[in-house]
Amino acid sequence: MGDTSAARDDMYRADAEAALGQFTIEFYRIRERDDAHAVLDQISVAVPNLDAAKVKAVSMFDNRDMPQKPDGFRILDHRGDELCRWVPGG
């Protein structure tokens, strides 16, 4: 039973290490009348840390081909938890 537990711990550790540096950037529009958010595009990136993900997202903000111009973006971790939200001038 000890071997099974050790193998399980190794698997969880490998999953955690694989998730490091995996971020999702969501570009969205905001409807003013009710503040509803609509996702225009979603991109997965592998970068060293959140700061690098922010730099990547800002660089893509005006240069990415999307159906509409986004109002902002948010960055999610590998579990889908929001780490930051950004709007120009905000």
PDB file of N, CA, C and O in Angstrom:
ATOM      1  N   MET A   1       0.815  -1.184   0.000  1.00  0.00           N
ATOM      2  CA  MET A   1       0.000   0.000   0.000  1.00  0.00           C
ATOM      3  C   MET A   1       0.865   1.257   0.000  1.00  0.00           C
ATOM      4  O   MET A   1       0.450   2.272  -0.560  1.00  0.00           O
ATOM      5  N   GLY A   2       2.024   1.230   0.593  1.00  0.00           N
ATOM      6  CA  GLY A   2       2.928   2.370   0.600  1.00  0.00           C
ATOM      7  C   GLY A   2       3.382   2.735  -0.797  1.00  0.00           C
ATOM      8  O   GLY A   2       3.527   3.917  -1.110  1.00  0.00           O
ATOM      9  N   ASP A   3       3.611   1.730  -1.656  1.00  0.00           N
ATOM     10  CA  ASP A   3       4.017   1.994  -3.031  1.00  0.00           C
ATOM     11  C   ASP A   3       2.916   2.733  -3.795  1.00  0.00           C
ATOM     12  O   ASP A   3       3.208   3.638  -4.577  1.00  0.00           O
ATOM     13  N   THR A   4       1.664   2.356  -3.576  1.00  0.00           N
ATOM     14  CA  THR A   4       0.543   3.002  -4.255  1.00  0.00           C
ATOM     15  C   THR A   4       0.434   4.459  -3.836  1.00  0.00           C
ATOM     16  O   THR A   4       0.210   5.333  -4.673  1.00  0.00           O
ATOM     17  N   SER A   5       0.591   4.720  -2.557  1.00  0.00           N
ATOM     18  CA  SER A   5       0.526   6.084  -2.050  1.00  0.00           C
ATOM     19  C   SER A   5       1.654   6.932  -2.631  1.00  0.00           C
ATOM     20  O   SER A   5       1.429   8.077  -3.022  1.00  0.00           O
ATOM     21  N   ALA A   6       2.862   6.381  -2.690  1.00  0.00           N
ATOM     22  CA  ALA A   6       4.012   7.101  -3.249  1.00  0.00           C
ATOM     23  C   ALA A   6       3.787   7.392  -4.724  1.00  0.00           C
ATOM     24  O   ALA A   6       4.113   8.482  -5.195  1.00  0.00           O
ATOM     25  N   ALA A   7       3.234   6.431  -5.463  1.00  0.00           N
ATOM     26  CA  ALA A   7       2.964   6.631  -6.880  1.00  0.00           C
ATOM     27  C   ALA A   7       1.914   7.723  -7.075  1.00  0.00           C
ATOM     28  O   ALA A   7       2.030   8.549  -7.980  1.00  0.00           O
ATOM     29  N   ARG A   8       0.889   7.722  -6.220  1.00  0.00           N
ATOM     30  CA  ARG A   8      -0.157   8.738  -6.296  1.00  0.00           C
ATOM     31  C   ARG A   8       0.432  10.116  -6.009  1.00  0.00           C
ATOM     32  O   ARG A   8       0.113  11.083  -6.700  1.00  0.00           O
ATOM     33  N   ASP A   9       1.295  10.210  -4.987  1.00  0.00           N
ATOM     34  CA  ASP A   9       1.938  11.484  -4.667  1.00  0.00           C
ATOM     35  C   ASP A   9       2.782  11.981  -5.836  1.00  0.00           C
ATOM     36  O   ASP A   9       2.781  13.174  -6.140  1.00  0.00           O
ATOM     37  N   ASP A  10       3.502  11.073  -6.491  1.00  0.00           N
ATOM     38  CA  ASP A  10       4.318  11.433  -7.660  1.00  0.00           C
ATOM     39  C   ASP A  10       3.434  11.952  -8.792  1.00  0.00           C
ATOM     40  O   ASP A  10       3.798  12.905  -9.481  1.00  0.00           O
ATOM     41  N   MET A  11       2.270  11.324  -8.982  1.00  0.00           N
ATOM     42  CA  MET A  11       1.354  11.740 -10.035  1.00  0.00           C
ATOM     43  C   MET A  11       0.831  13.148  -9.745  1.00  0.00           C
ATOM     44  O   MET A  11       0.794  13.987 -10.644  1.00  0.00           O
ATOM     45  N   TYR A  12       0.427  13.416  -8.500  1.00  0.00           N
ATOM     46  CA  TYR A  12      -0.066  14.741  -8.151  1.00  0.00           C
ATOM     47  C   TYR A  12       1.035  15.796  -8.296  1.00  0.00           C
ATOM     48  O   TYR A  12       0.776  16.910  -8.754  1.00  0.00           O
ATOM     49  N   ARG A  13       2.234  15.451  -7.915  1.00  0.00           N
ATOM     50  CA  ARG A  13       3.352  16.371  -8.037  1.00  0.00           C
ATOM     51  C   ARG A  13       3.619  16.674  -9.509  1.00  0.00           C
ATOM     52  O   ARG A  13       3.871  17.828  -9.859  1.00  0.00           O
ATOM     53  N   ALA A  14       3.571  15.671 -10.372  1.00  0.00           N
ATOM     54  CA  ALA A  14       3.789  15.860 -11.804  1.00  0.00           C
ATOM     55  C   ALA A  14       2.696  16.745 -12.400  1.00  0.00           C
ATOM     56  O   ALA A  14       2.982  17.613 -13.225  1.00  0.00           O
ATOM     57  N   ASP A  15       1.440  16.528 -11.985  1.00  0.00           N
ATOM     58  CA  ASP A  15       0.338  17.364 -12.467  1.00  0.00           C
ATOM     59  C   ASP A  15       0.546  18.814 -12.055  1.00  0.00           C
ATOM     60  O   ASP A  15       0.330  19.722 -12.857  1.00  0.00           O
ATOM     61  N   ALA A  16       0.962  19.040 -10.816  1.00  0.00           N
ATOM     62  CA  ALA A  16       1.178  20.395 -10.323  1.00  0.00           C
ATOM     63  C   ALA A  16       2.313  21.075 -11.087  1.00  0.00           C
ATOM     64  O   ALA A  16       2.207  22.250 -11.441  1.00  0.00           O
ATOM     65  N   GLU A  17       3.385  20.351 -11.340  1.00  0.00           N
ATOM     66  CA  GLU A  17       4.512  20.916 -12.075  1.00  0.00           C
ATOM     67  C   GLU A  17       4.122  21.218 -13.517  1.00  0.00           C
ATOM     68  O   GLU A  17       4.546  22.235 -14.066  1.00  0.00           O
ATOM     69  N   ALA A  18       3.329  20.359 -14.136  1.00  0.00           N
ATOM     70  CA  ALA A  18       2.892  20.590 -15.508  1.00  0.00           C
ATOM     71  C   ALA A  18       1.999  21.815 -15.594  1.00  0.00           C
ATOM     72  O   ALA A  18       1.994  22.513 -16.608  1.00  0.00           O
ATOM     73  N   ALA A  19       1.248  22.080 -14.540  1.00  0.00           N
ATOM     74  CA  ALA A  19       0.325  23.214 -14.544  1.00  0.00           C
ATOM     75  C   ALA A  19       1.041  24.546 -14.345  1.00  0.00           C
ATOM     76  O   ALA A  19       0.504  25.589 -14.718  1.00  0.00           O
ATOM     77  N   LEU A  20       2.237  24.535 -13.767  1.00  0.00           N
ATOM     78  CA  LEU A  20       2.967  25.780 -13.556  1.00  0.00           C
ATOM     79  C   LEU A  20       3.246  26.442 -14.890  1.00  0.00           C
ATOM     80  O   LEU A  20       3.744  25.799 -15.815  1.00  0.00           O
ATOM     81  N   GLY A  21       2.936  27.694 -14.993  1.00  0.00           N
ATOM     82  CA  GLY A  21       3.209  28.421 -16.221  1.00  0.00           C
ATOM     83  C   GLY A  21       2.137  28.266 -17.281  1.00  0.00           C
ATOM     84  O   GLY A  21       2.300  28.771 -18.392  1.00  0.00           O
ATOM     85  N   GLN A  22       1.048  27.584 -16.974  1.00  0.00           N
ATOM     86  CA  GLN A  22      -0.064  27.439 -17.918  1.00  0.00           C
ATOM     87  C   GLN A  22      -1.147  28.451 -17.550  1.00  0.00           C
ATOM     88  O   GLN A  22      -1.714  28.397 -16.459  1.00  0.00           O
ATOM     89  N   PHE A  23      -1.423  29.362 -18.460  1.00  0.00           N
ATOM     90  CA  PHE A  23      -2.416  30.395 -18.225  1.00  0.00           C
ATOM     91  C   PHE A  23      -3.378  30.458 -19.400  1.00  0.00           C
ATOM     92  O   PHE A  23      -3.031  30.084 -20.520  1.00  0.00           O
ATOM     93  N   THR A  24      -4.581  30.931 -19.138  1.00  0.00           N
ATOM     94  CA  THR A  24      -5.556  31.178 -20.193  1.00  0.00           C
ATOM     95  C   THR A  24      -5.856  32.671 -20.196  1.00  0.00           C
ATOM     96  O   THR A  24      -6.148  33.265 -19.158  1.00  0.00           O
ATOM     97  N   ILE A  25      -5.780  33.260 -21.372  1.00  0.00           N
ATOM     98  CA  ILE A  25      -6.103  34.673 -21.536  1.00  0.00           C
ATOM     99  C   ILE A  25      -7.456  34.737 -22.237  1.00  0.00           C
ATOM    100  O   ILE A  25      -7.637  34.162 -23.310  1.00  0.00           O
ATOM    101  N   GLU A  26      -8.388  35.431 -21.631  1.00  0.00           N
ATOM    102  CA  GLU A  26      -9.704  35.637 -22.223  1.00  0.00           C
ATOM    103  C   GLU A  26      -9.875  37.108 -22.579  1.00  0.00           C
ATOM    104  O   GLU A  26      -9.781  37.980 -21.715  1.00  0.00           O
ATOM    105  N   PHE A  27     -10.124  37.376 -23.849  1.00  0.00           N
ATOM    106  CA  PHE A  27     -10.427  38.725 -24.306  1.00  0.00           C
ATOM    107  C   PHE A  27     -11.940  38.859 -24.336  1.00  0.00           C
ATOM    108  O   PHE A  27     -12.626  37.971 -24.842  1.00  0.00           O
ATOM    109  N   TYR A  28     -12.474  39.954 -23.803  1.00  0.00           N
ATOM    110  CA  TYR A  28     -13.920  40.064 -23.689  1.00  0.00           C
ATOM    111  C   TYR A  28     -14.434  41.463 -24.036  1.00  0.00           C
ATOM    112  O   TYR A  28     -13.684  42.439 -24.048  1.00  0.00           O
ATOM    113  N   ARG A  29     -15.731  41.525 -24.317  1.00  0.00           N
ATOM    114  CA  ARG A  29     -16.473  42.770 -24.509  1.00  0.00           C
ATOM    115  C   ARG A  29     -17.395  42.938 -23.307  1.00  0.00           C
ATOM    116  O   ARG A  29     -17.801  41.954 -22.687  1.00  0.00           O
ATOM    117  N   ILE A  30     -17.722  44.174 -22.983  1.00  0.00           N
ATOM    118  CA  ILE A  30     -18.631  44.471 -21.879  1.00  0.00           C
ATOM    119  C   ILE A  30     -19.845  45.220 -22.447  1.00  0.00           C
ATOM    120  O   ILE A  30     -19.694  46.224 -23.142  1.00  0.00           O
ATOM    121  N   ARG A  31     -21.031  44.725 -22.147  1.00  0.00           N
ATOM    122  CA  ARG A  31     -22.256  45.421 -22.544  1.00  0.00           C
ATOM    123  C   ARG A  31     -22.576  46.421 -21.447  1.00  0.00           C
ATOM    124  O   ARG A  31     -22.808  46.042 -20.299  1.00  0.00           O
ATOM    125  N   GLU A  32     -22.587  47.691 -21.802  1.00  0.00           N
ATOM    126  CA  GLU A  32     -22.717  48.766 -20.808  1.00  0.00           C
ATOM    127  C   GLU A  32     -24.024  48.743 -20.030  1.00  0.00           C
ATOM    128  O   GLU A  32     -24.027  49.025 -18.831  1.00  0.00           O
ATOM    129  N   ARG A  33     -25.132  48.414 -20.684  1.00  0.00           N
ATOM    130  CA  ARG A  33     -26.423  48.542 -19.993  1.00  0.00           C
ATOM    131  C   ARG A  33     -26.565  47.600 -18.803  1.00  0.00           C
ATOM    132  O   ARG A  33     -27.289  47.908 -17.856  1.00  0.00           O
ATOM    133  N   ASP A  34     -25.874  46.444 -18.839  1.00  0.00           N
ATOM    134  CA  ASP A  34     -26.006  45.513 -17.711  1.00  0.00           C
ATOM    135  C   ASP A  34     -24.669  44.909 -17.268  1.00  0.00           C
ATOM    136  O   ASP A  34     -24.638  43.999 -16.440  1.00  0.00           O
ATOM    137  N   ASP A  35     -23.572  45.420 -17.823  1.00  0.00           N
ATOM    138  CA  ASP A  35     -22.217  44.975 -17.466  1.00  0.00           C
ATOM    139  C   ASP A  35     -21.971  43.496 -17.791  1.00  0.00           C
ATOM    140  O   ASP A  35     -21.097  42.866 -17.196  1.00  0.00           O
ATOM    141  N   ALA A  36     -22.740  42.945 -18.734  1.00  0.00           N
ATOM    142  CA  ALA A  36     -22.539  41.550 -19.145  1.00  0.00           C
ATOM    143  C   ALA A  36     -21.225  41.430 -19.922  1.00  0.00           C
ATOM    144  O   ALA A  36     -20.869  42.320 -20.693  1.00  0.00           O
ATOM    145  N   HIS A  37     -20.515  40.329 -19.713  1.00  0.00           N
ATOM    146  CA  HIS A  37     -19.246  40.078 -20.393  1.00  0.00           C
ATOM    147  C   HIS A  37     -19.429  38.961 -21.415  1.00  0.00           C
ATOM    148  O   HIS A  37     -20.033  37.929 -21.125  1.00  0.00           O
ATOM    149  N   ALA A  38     -18.893  39.187 -22.621  1.00  0.00           N
ATOM    150  CA  ALA A  38     -18.919  38.168 -23.671  1.00  0.00           C
ATOM    151  C   ALA A  38     -17.486  37.878 -24.093  1.00  0.00           C
ATOM    152  O   ALA A  38     -16.753  38.793 -24.470  1.00  0.00           O
ATOM    153  N   VAL A  39     -17.083  36.621 -24.033  1.00  0.00           N
ATOM    154  CA  VAL A  39     -15.720  36.235 -24.406  1.00  0.00           C
ATOM    155  C   VAL A  39     -15.608  36.228 -25.929  1.00  0.00           C
ATOM    156  O   VAL A  39     -16.384  35.568 -26.621  1.00  0.00           O
ATOM    157  N   LEU A  40     -14.621  36.981 -26.439  1.00  0.00           N
ATOM    158  CA  LEU A  40     -14.364  37.047 -27.877  1.00  0.00           C
ATOM    159  C   LEU A  40     -13.348  36.005 -28.316  1.00  0.00           C
ATOM    160  O   LEU A  40     -13.448  35.445 -29.407  1.00  0.00           O
ATOM    161  N   ASP A  41     -12.377  35.754 -27.460  1.00  0.00           N
ATOM    162  CA  ASP A  41     -11.303  34.820 -27.796  1.00  0.00           C
ATOM    163  C   ASP A  41     -10.674  34.322 -26.506  1.00  0.00           C
ATOM    164  O   ASP A  41     -10.661  35.023 -25.495  1.00  0.00           O
ATOM    165  N   GLN A  42     -10.161  33.121 -26.553  1.00  0.00           N
ATOM    166  CA  GLN A  42      -9.530  32.498 -25.392  1.00  0.00           C
ATOM    167  C   GLN A  42      -8.269  31.802 -25.883  1.00  0.00           C
ATOM    168  O   GLN A  42      -8.320  30.972 -26.791  1.00  0.00           O
ATOM    169  N   ILE A  43      -7.140  32.145 -25.279  1.00  0.00           N
ATOM    170  CA  ILE A  43      -5.847  31.618 -25.702  1.00  0.00           C
ATOM    171  C   ILE A  43      -5.131  31.009 -24.515  1.00  0.00           C
ATOM    172  O   ILE A  43      -5.053  31.624 -23.451  1.00  0.00           O
ATOM    173  N   SER A  44      -4.607  29.805 -24.689  1.00  0.00           N
ATOM    174  CA  SER A  44      -3.763  29.180 -23.663  1.00  0.00           C
ATOM    175  C   SER A  44      -2.315  29.520 -23.973  1.00  0.00           C
ATOM    176  O   SER A  44      -1.869  29.425 -25.116  1.00  0.00           O
ATOM    177  N   VAL A  45      -1.589  29.916 -22.937  1.00  0.00           N
ATOM    178  CA  VAL A  45      -0.174  30.248 -23.099  1.00  0.00           C
ATOM    179  C   VAL A  45       0.640  29.541 -22.027  1.00  0.00           C
ATOM    180  O   VAL A  45       0.172  29.326 -20.909  1.00  0.00           O
ATOM    181  N   ALA A  46       1.853  29.189 -22.384  1.00  0.00           N
ATOM    182  CA  ALA A  46       2.809  28.613 -21.434  1.00  0.00           C
ATOM    183  C   ALA A  46       3.935  29.621 -21.288  1.00  0.00           C
ATOM    184  O   ALA A  46       4.774  29.774 -22.175  1.00  0.00           O
ATOM    185  N   VAL A  47       3.937  30.300 -20.159  1.00  0.00           N
ATOM    186  CA  VAL A  47       4.946  31.314 -19.861  1.00  0.00           C
ATOM    187  C   VAL A  47       5.425  31.091 -18.428  1.00  0.00           C
ATOM    188  O   VAL A  47       4.758  30.397 -17.661  1.00  0.00           O
ATOM    189  N   PRO A  48       6.566  31.666 -18.055  1.00  0.00           N
ATOM    190  CA  PRO A  48       7.144  31.375 -16.739  1.00  0.00           C
ATOM    191  C   PRO A  48       6.305  31.805 -15.534  1.00  0.00           C
ATOM    192  O   PRO A  48       6.334  31.152 -14.491  1.00  0.00           O
ATOM    193  N   ASN A  49       5.539  32.928 -15.680  1.00  0.00           N
ATOM    194  CA  ASN A  49       4.814  33.435 -14.509  1.00  0.00           C
ATOM    195  C   ASN A  49       3.693  34.373 -14.944  1.00  0.00           C
ATOM    196  O   ASN A  49       3.519  34.635 -16.134  1.00  0.00           O
ATOM    197  N   LEU A  50       2.940  34.873 -13.976  1.00  0.00           N
ATOM    198  CA  LEU A  50       1.810  35.749 -14.260  1.00  0.00           C
ATOM    199  C   LEU A  50       2.259  37.039 -14.932  1.00  0.00           C
ATOM    200  O   LEU A  50       1.579  37.521 -15.838  1.00  0.00           O
ATOM    201  N   ASP A  51       3.374  37.604 -14.519  1.00  0.00           N
ATOM    202  CA  ASP A  51       3.847  38.844 -15.148  1.00  0.00           C
ATOM    203  C   ASP A  51       4.100  38.644 -16.640  1.00  0.00           C
ATOM    204  O   ASP A  51       3.774  39.510 -17.452  1.00  0.00           O
ATOM    205  N   ALA A  52       4.676  37.514 -16.993  1.00  0.00           N
ATOM    206  CA  ALA A  52       4.918  37.214 -18.410  1.00  0.00           C
ATOM    207  C   ALA A  52       3.599  37.018 -19.155  1.00  0.00           C
ATOM    208  O   ALA A  52       3.480  37.399 -20.319  1.00  0.00           O
ATOM    209  N   ALA A  53       2.616  36.430 -18.494  1.00  0.00           N
ATOM    210  CA  ALA A  53       1.294  36.263 -19.110  1.00  0.00           C
ATOM    211  C   ALA A  53       0.647  37.625 -19.356  1.00  0.00           C
ATOM    212  O   ALA A  53       0.003  37.826 -20.386  1.00  0.00           O
ATOM    213  N   LYS A  54       0.811  38.557 -18.421  1.00  0.00           N
ATOM    214  CA  LYS A  54       0.264  39.907 -18.599  1.00  0.00           C
ATOM    215  C   LYS A  54       0.911  40.603 -19.795  1.00  0.00           C
ATOM    216  O   LYS A  54       0.220  41.216 -20.608  1.00  0.00           O
ATOM    217  N   VAL A  55       2.230  40.508 -19.899  1.00  0.00           N
ATOM    218  CA  VAL A  55       2.949  41.123 -21.023  1.00  0.00           C
ATOM    219  C   VAL A  55       2.448  40.537 -22.341  1.00  0.00           C
ATOM    220  O   VAL A  55       2.211  41.271 -23.301  1.00  0.00           O
ATOM    221  N   LYS A  56       2.290  39.225 -22.385  1.00  0.00           N
ATOM    222  CA  LYS A  56       1.807  38.540 -23.588  1.00  0.00           C
ATOM    223  C   LYS A  56       0.397  39.015 -23.938  1.00  0.00           C
ATOM    224  O   LYS A  56       0.113  39.297 -25.102  1.00  0.00           O
ATOM    225  N   ALA A  57      -0.480  39.106 -22.951  1.00  0.00           N
ATOM    226  CA  ALA A  57      -1.864  39.512 -23.188  1.00  0.00           C
ATOM    227  C   ALA A  57      -1.943  40.950 -23.697  1.00  0.00           C
ATOM    228  O   ALA A  57      -2.685  41.232 -24.637  1.00  0.00           O
ATOM    229  N   VAL A  58      -1.189  41.856 -23.086  1.00  0.00           N
ATOM    230  CA  VAL A  58      -1.201  43.255 -23.521  1.00  0.00           C
ATOM    231  C   VAL A  58      -0.682  43.349 -24.958  1.00  0.00           C
ATOM    232  O   VAL A  58      -1.225  44.108 -25.760  1.00  0.00           O
ATOM    233  N   SER A  59       0.352  42.593 -25.286  1.00  0.00           N
ATOM    234  CA  SER A  59       0.910  42.648 -26.643  1.00  0.00           C
ATOM    235  C   SER A  59      -0.077  42.111 -27.683  1.00  0.00           C
ATOM    236  O   SER A  59      -0.047  42.540 -28.836  1.00  0.00           O
ATOM    237  N   MET A  60      -0.949  41.184 -27.292  1.00  0.00           N
ATOM    238  CA  MET A  60      -1.928  40.621 -28.216  1.00  0.00           C
ATOM    239  C   MET A  60      -3.216  41.435 -28.257  1.00  0.00           C
ATOM    240  O   MET A  60      -4.019  41.251 -29.172  1.00  0.00           O
ATOM    241  N   PHE A  61      -3.436  42.319 -27.307  1.00  0.00           N
ATOM    242  CA  PHE A  61      -4.712  43.015 -27.154  1.00  0.00           C
ATOM    243  C   PHE A  61      -5.149  43.723 -28.438  1.00  0.00           C
ATOM    244  O   PHE A  61      -6.288  43.556 -28.875  1.00  0.00           O
ATOM    245  N   ASP A  62      -4.271  44.501 -29.040  1.00  0.00           N
ATOM    246  CA  ASP A  62      -4.617  45.236 -30.259  1.00  0.00           C
ATOM    247  C   ASP A  62      -4.218  44.508 -31.534  1.00  0.00           C
ATOM    248  O   ASP A  62      -4.582  44.938 -32.629  1.00  0.00           O
ATOM    249  N   ASN A  63      -3.487  43.428 -31.411  1.00  0.00           N
ATOM    250  CA  ASN A  63      -2.941  42.758 -32.590  1.00  0.00           C
ATOM    251  C   ASN A  63      -3.615  41.438 -32.943  1.00  0.00           C
ATOM    252  O   ASN A  63      -3.308  40.854 -33.982  1.00  0.00           O
ATOM    253  N   ARG A  64      -4.502  40.969 -32.124  1.00  0.00           N
ATOM    254  CA  ARG A  64      -5.151  39.671 -32.357  1.00  0.00           C
ATOM    255  C   ARG A  64      -6.380  39.881 -33.237  1.00  0.00           C
ATOM    256  O   ARG A  64      -7.149  40.818 -33.022  1.00  0.00           O
ATOM    257  N   ASP A  65      -6.561  39.011 -34.224  1.00  0.00           N
ATOM    258  CA  ASP A  65      -7.719  39.095 -35.111  1.00  0.00           C
ATOM    259  C   ASP A  65      -8.926  38.488 -34.401  1.00  0.00           C
ATOM    260  O   ASP A  65      -9.010  37.273 -34.224  1.00  0.00           O
ATOM    261  N   MET A  66      -9.867  39.359 -33.993  1.00  0.00           N
ATOM    262  CA  MET A  66     -11.076  38.923 -33.291  1.00  0.00           C
ATOM    263  C   MET A  66     -12.287  39.527 -33.988  1.00  0.00           C
ATOM    264  O   MET A  66     -12.151  40.510 -34.717  1.00  0.00           O
ATOM    265  N   PRO A  67     -13.465  38.957 -33.778  1.00  0.00           N
ATOM    266  CA  PRO A  67     -14.665  39.471 -34.443  1.00  0.00           C
ATOM    267  C   PRO A  67     -14.994  40.921 -34.077  1.00  0.00           C
ATOM    268  O   PRO A  67     -15.571  41.649 -34.885  1.00  0.00           O
ATOM    269  N   GLN A  68     -14.632  41.338 -32.870  1.00  0.00           N
ATOM    270  CA  GLN A  68     -14.827  42.708 -32.396  1.00  0.00           C
ATOM    271  C   GLN A  68     -13.603  43.116 -31.599  1.00  0.00           C
ATOM    272  O   GLN A  68     -12.818  42.273 -31.163  1.00  0.00           O
ATOM    273  N   LYS A  69     -13.451  44.423 -31.415  1.00  0.00           N
ATOM    274  CA  LYS A  69     -12.350  44.901 -30.579  1.00  0.00           C
ATOM    275  C   LYS A  69     -12.707  44.623 -29.117  1.00  0.00           C
ATOM    276  O   LYS A  69     -13.791  44.995 -28.666  1.00  0.00           O
ATOM    277  N   PRO A  70     -11.812  43.977 -28.377  1.00  0.00           N
ATOM    278  CA  PRO A  70     -12.111  43.677 -26.967  1.00  0.00           C
ATOM    279  C   PRO A  70     -12.097  44.935 -26.102  1.00  0.00           C
ATOM    280  O   PRO A  70     -11.442  45.929 -26.416  1.00  0.00           O
ATOM    281  N   ASP A  71     -12.841  44.854 -25.007  1.00  0.00           N
ATOM    282  CA  ASP A  71     -12.826  45.925 -24.014  1.00  0.00           C
ATOM    283  C   ASP A  71     -11.779  45.664 -22.939  1.00  0.00           C
ATOM    284  O   ASP A  71     -11.328  46.595 -22.272  1.00  0.00           O
ATOM    285  N   GLY A  72     -11.395  44.420 -22.770  1.00  0.00           N
ATOM    286  CA  GLY A  72     -10.413  44.061 -21.759  1.00  0.00           C
ATOM    287  C   GLY A  72     -10.063  42.594 -21.846  1.00  0.00           C
ATOM    288  O   GLY A  72     -10.504  41.882 -22.748  1.00  0.00           O
ATOM    289  N   PHE A  73      -9.260  42.155 -20.888  1.00  0.00           N
ATOM    290  CA  PHE A  73      -8.944  40.730 -20.798  1.00  0.00           C
ATOM    291  C   PHE A  73      -8.830  40.329 -19.344  1.00  0.00           C
ATOM    292  O   PHE A  73      -8.690  41.166 -18.453  1.00  0.00           O
ATOM    293  N   ARG A  74      -8.893  39.031 -19.130  1.00  0.00           N
ATOM    294  CA  ARG A  74      -8.603  38.475 -17.811  1.00  0.00           C
ATOM    295  C   ARG A  74      -7.700  37.275 -18.017  1.00  0.00           C
ATOM    296  O   ARG A  74      -7.705  36.646 -19.075  1.00  0.00           O
ATOM    297  N   ILE A  75      -6.927  36.971 -16.991  1.00  0.00           N
ATOM    298  CA  ILE A  75      -6.003  35.842 -17.034  1.00  0.00           C
ATOM    299  C   ILE A  75      -6.427  34.840 -15.972  1.00  0.00           C
ATOM    300  O   ILE A  75      -6.657  35.192 -14.815  1.00  0.00           O
ATOM    301  N   LEU A  76      -6.526  33.587 -16.390  1.00  0.00           N
ATOM    302  CA  LEU A  76      -6.943  32.495 -15.516  1.00  0.00           C
ATOM    303  C   LEU A  76      -5.785  31.533 -15.309  1.00  0.00           C
ATOM    304  O   LEU A  76      -4.932  31.385 -16.184  1.00  0.00           O
ATOM    305  N   ASP A  77      -5.754  30.877 -14.149  1.00  0.00           N
ATOM    306  CA  ASP A  77      -4.750  29.844 -13.915  1.00  0.00           C
ATOM    307  C   ASP A  77      -5.239  28.516 -14.497  1.00  0.00           C
ATOM    308  O   ASP A  77      -6.298  28.461 -15.122  1.00  0.00           O
ATOM    309  N   HIS A  78      -4.472  27.461 -14.292  1.00  0.00           N
ATOM    310  CA  HIS A  78      -4.797  26.151 -14.879  1.00  0.00           C
ATOM    311  C   HIS A  78      -6.091  25.556 -14.329  1.00  0.00           C
ATOM    312  O   HIS A  78      -6.652  24.645 -14.937  1.00  0.00           O
ATOM    313  N   ARG A  79      -6.575  26.056 -13.188  1.00  0.00           N
ATOM    314  CA  ARG A  79      -7.837  25.572 -12.618  1.00  0.00           C
ATOM    315  C   ARG A  79      -9.032  26.406 -13.072  1.00  0.00           C
ATOM    316  O   ARG A  79     -10.182  26.057 -12.807  1.00  0.00           O
ATOM    317  N   GLY A  80      -8.743  27.520 -13.763  1.00  0.00           N
ATOM    318  CA  GLY A  80      -9.816  28.404 -14.202  1.00  0.00           C
ATOM    319  C   GLY A  80     -10.097  29.544 -13.242  1.00  0.00           C
ATOM    320  O   GLY A  80     -11.066  30.282 -13.420  1.00  0.00           O
ATOM    321  N   ASP A  81      -9.256  29.695 -12.224  1.00  0.00           N
ATOM    322  CA  ASP A  81      -9.428  30.797 -11.273  1.00  0.00           C
ATOM    323  C   ASP A  81      -8.848  32.080 -11.865  1.00  0.00           C
ATOM    324  O   ASP A  81      -7.751  32.073 -12.424  1.00  0.00           O
ATOM    325  N   GLU A  82      -9.586  33.175 -11.741  1.00  0.00           N
ATOM    326  CA  GLU A  82      -9.123  34.454 -12.268  1.00  0.00           C
ATOM    327  C   GLU A  82      -7.971  34.990 -11.426  1.00  0.00           C
ATOM    328  O   GLU A  82      -8.059  35.060 -10.200  1.00  0.00           O
ATOM    329  N   LEU A  83      -6.883  35.367 -12.108  1.00  0.00           N
ATOM    330  CA  LEU A  83      -5.712  35.921 -11.440  1.00  0.00           C
ATOM    331  C   LEU A  83      -5.650  37.427 -11.586  1.00  0.00           C
ATOM    332  O   LEU A  83      -5.192  38.120 -10.678  1.00  0.00           O
ATOM    333  N   CYS A  84      -6.106  37.943 -12.721  1.00  0.00           N
ATOM    334  CA  CYS A  84      -6.139  39.389 -12.923  1.00  0.00           C
ATOM    335  C   CYS A  84      -7.127  39.732 -14.024  1.00  0.00           C
ATOM    336  O   CYS A  84      -7.519  38.891 -14.833  1.00  0.00           O
ATOM    337  N   ARG A  85      -7.510  40.992 -14.021  1.00  0.00           N
ATOM    338  CA  ARG A  85      -8.425  41.533 -15.046  1.00  0.00           C
ATOM    339  C   ARG A  85      -7.846  42.886 -15.451  1.00  0.00           C
ATOM    340  O   ARG A  85      -7.341  43.626 -14.607  1.00  0.00           O
ATOM    341  N   TRP A  86      -7.918  43.207 -16.738  1.00  0.00           N
ATOM    342  CA  TRP A  86      -7.322  44.432 -17.242  1.00  0.00           C
ATOM    343  C   TRP A  86      -8.221  45.070 -18.290  1.00  0.00           C
ATOM    344  O   TRP A  86      -8.775  44.375 -19.142  1.00  0.00           O
ATOM    345  N   VAL A  87      -8.369  46.396 -18.231  1.00  0.00           N
ATOM    346  CA  VAL A  87      -9.009  47.176 -19.283  1.00  0.00           C
ATOM    347  C   VAL A  87      -8.096  48.365 -19.561  1.00  0.00           C
ATOM    348  O   VAL A  87      -7.474  48.889 -18.637  1.00  0.00           O
ATOM    349  N   PRO A  88      -8.004  48.801 -20.820  1.00  0.00           N
ATOM    350  CA  PRO A  88      -7.136  49.938 -21.129  1.00  0.00           C
ATOM    351  C   PRO A  88      -7.528  51.165 -20.320  1.00  0.00           C
ATOM    352  O   PRO A  88      -8.709  51.493 -20.201  1.00  0.00           O
ATOM    353  N   GLY A  89      -6.554  51.819 -19.780  1.00  0.00           N
ATOM    354  CA  GLY A  89      -6.786  53.025 -18.993  1.00  0.00           C
ATOM    355  C   GLY A  89      -7.411  52.770 -17.633  1.00  0.00           C
ATOM    356  O   GLY A  89      -7.746  53.708 -16.910  1.00  0.00           O
ATOM    357  N   GLY A  90      -7.566  51.493 -17.286  1.00  0.00           N
ATOM    358  CA  GLY A  90      -8.224  51.170 -16.025  1.00  0.00           C
ATOM    359  C   GLY A  90      -7.281  50.785 -15.018  1.00  0.00           C
ATOM    360  O   GLY A  90      -7.671  50.479 -13.891  1.00  0.00           O
TER     361      GLY A  90
END
